[in-house]
């Protein structure tokens, strides 16, 4: 159990550091479609809302300071989530970043992240 907590703390610390120092650079790379490895979008309707999850992957590991510290690292994943509440008309947006050792199949990663 202690090893797991240490790994999670280490991951969180390194990821927060990456996010703070590289956010602008990662947004730039993700927004240049020619650099994306794969892209997928999923739309779900139910419970009075419409949710859209767009997954894009990037195999450019130069965005990370120490990619060699992550065994079998394949790339970076970005999830852009939008939620529209039908009753209120309220819209919410959120962007999340992940690292993965899985193959960079955006549809598969989008589904896995949604199920988690």
C-alpha positions in Angstrom: 0.0 0.0 0.0 2.8 2.4 0.8 4.4 1.9 -2.6 1.1 2.7 -4.3 0.7 5.9 -2.3 4.3 6.9 -3.0 3.8 6.3 -6.7 0.5 8.3 -6.8 2.2 11.2 -4.8 5.2 11.1 -7.2 2.9 11.0 -10.2 0.8 13.9 -8.9 3.8 16.0 -8.1 5.4 15.4 -11.5 2.2 15.9 -13.4 1.4 19.2 -11.5 4.9 20.4 -12.3 4.5 19.4 -16.0 1.1 21.0 -16.1 2.3 24.3 -14.6 5.4 24.6 -16.7 4.2 23.2 -20.0 0.6 24.1 -20.2 1.1 26.6 -23.0 3.4 24.4 -25.0 1.0 21.4 -24.7 -2.0 23.5 -25.8 0.1 24.7 -28.8 1.0 21.1 -29.8 -2.5 19.7 -29.3 -4.0 22.5 -31.3 -1.8 21.8 -34.3 -3.8 18.9 -35.8 -0.9 17.6 -38.0 0.9 16.6 -34.8 -2.0 14.6 -33.3 -1.7 10.8 -33.3 -5.4 10.2 -33.1 -8.7 11.9 -32.5 -12.2 10.7 -31.4 -15.4 12.3 -30.2 -18.2 10.7 -28.2 -21.6 12.4 -27.6 -24.0 11.1 -24.8 -27.5 12.3 -24.2 -29.5 11.5 -21.0 -30.6 12.7 -17.6 -31.5 16.1 -19.1 -28.0 16.9 -20.5 -25.8 16.5 -23.5 -22.2 15.6 -22.9 -19.5 15.7 -25.5 -16.0 14.2 -24.9 -13.3 14.8 -27.5 -10.1 12.8 -27.0 -6.9 13.7 -28.8 -3.6 11.9 -28.4 0.0 13.1 -29.0 3.1 11.0 -29.2 5.5 13.9 -28.8 7.0 13.1 -25.4 9.3 16.2 -25.6 6.5 17.9 -23.6 7.6 16.0 -20.6 10.8 16.8 -18.8 11.6 13.2 -17.9 9.6 10.8 -20.1 12.1 8.0 -19.4 10.8 7.9 -15.8 7.5 6.4 -17.0 7.9 2.8 -18.1 6.5 2.1 -21.6 5.1 5.6 -22.0 3.4 6.0 -25.3 2.0 9.5 -25.2 -0.2 12.3 -23.8 -4.0 12.3 -23.9 -6.2 15.4 -23.8 -9.9 15.1 -23.0 -12.1 18.2 -23.8 -15.4 17.7 -22.1 -18.5 19.8 -22.7 -21.8 19.5 -20.8 -25.0 21.2 -21.7 -27.9 21.2 -19.2 -31.1 21.2 -21.3 -33.3 22.6 -18.5 -31.2 25.5 -17.5 -29.2 26.1 -20.7 -26.0 26.1 -18.7 -22.8 25.0 -20.4 -19.7 23.7 -18.8 -16.3 23.0 -20.3 -13.3 21.2 -18.9 -9.9 20.1 -20.3 -7.9 17.3 -18.7 -4.5 15.8 -19.6 -3.3 12.3 -19.0 -0.2 10.2 -19.8 -0.6 6.7 -21.1 1.3 3.5 -21.7 -1.5 2.2 -23.9 -1.6 2.4 -27.7 -2.6 5.9 -28.9 -6.1 4.9 -30.0 -8.3 7.9 -29.2 -11.6 6.1 -29.3 -10.4 3.3 -27.0 -8.8 5.8 -24.6 -11.9 8.0 -24.6 -14.0 5.0 -23.6 -11.6 3.8 -20.9 -11.4 7.3 -19.3 -15.2 7.6 -19.4 -15.6 4.2 -17.7 -13.0 4.9 -15.0 
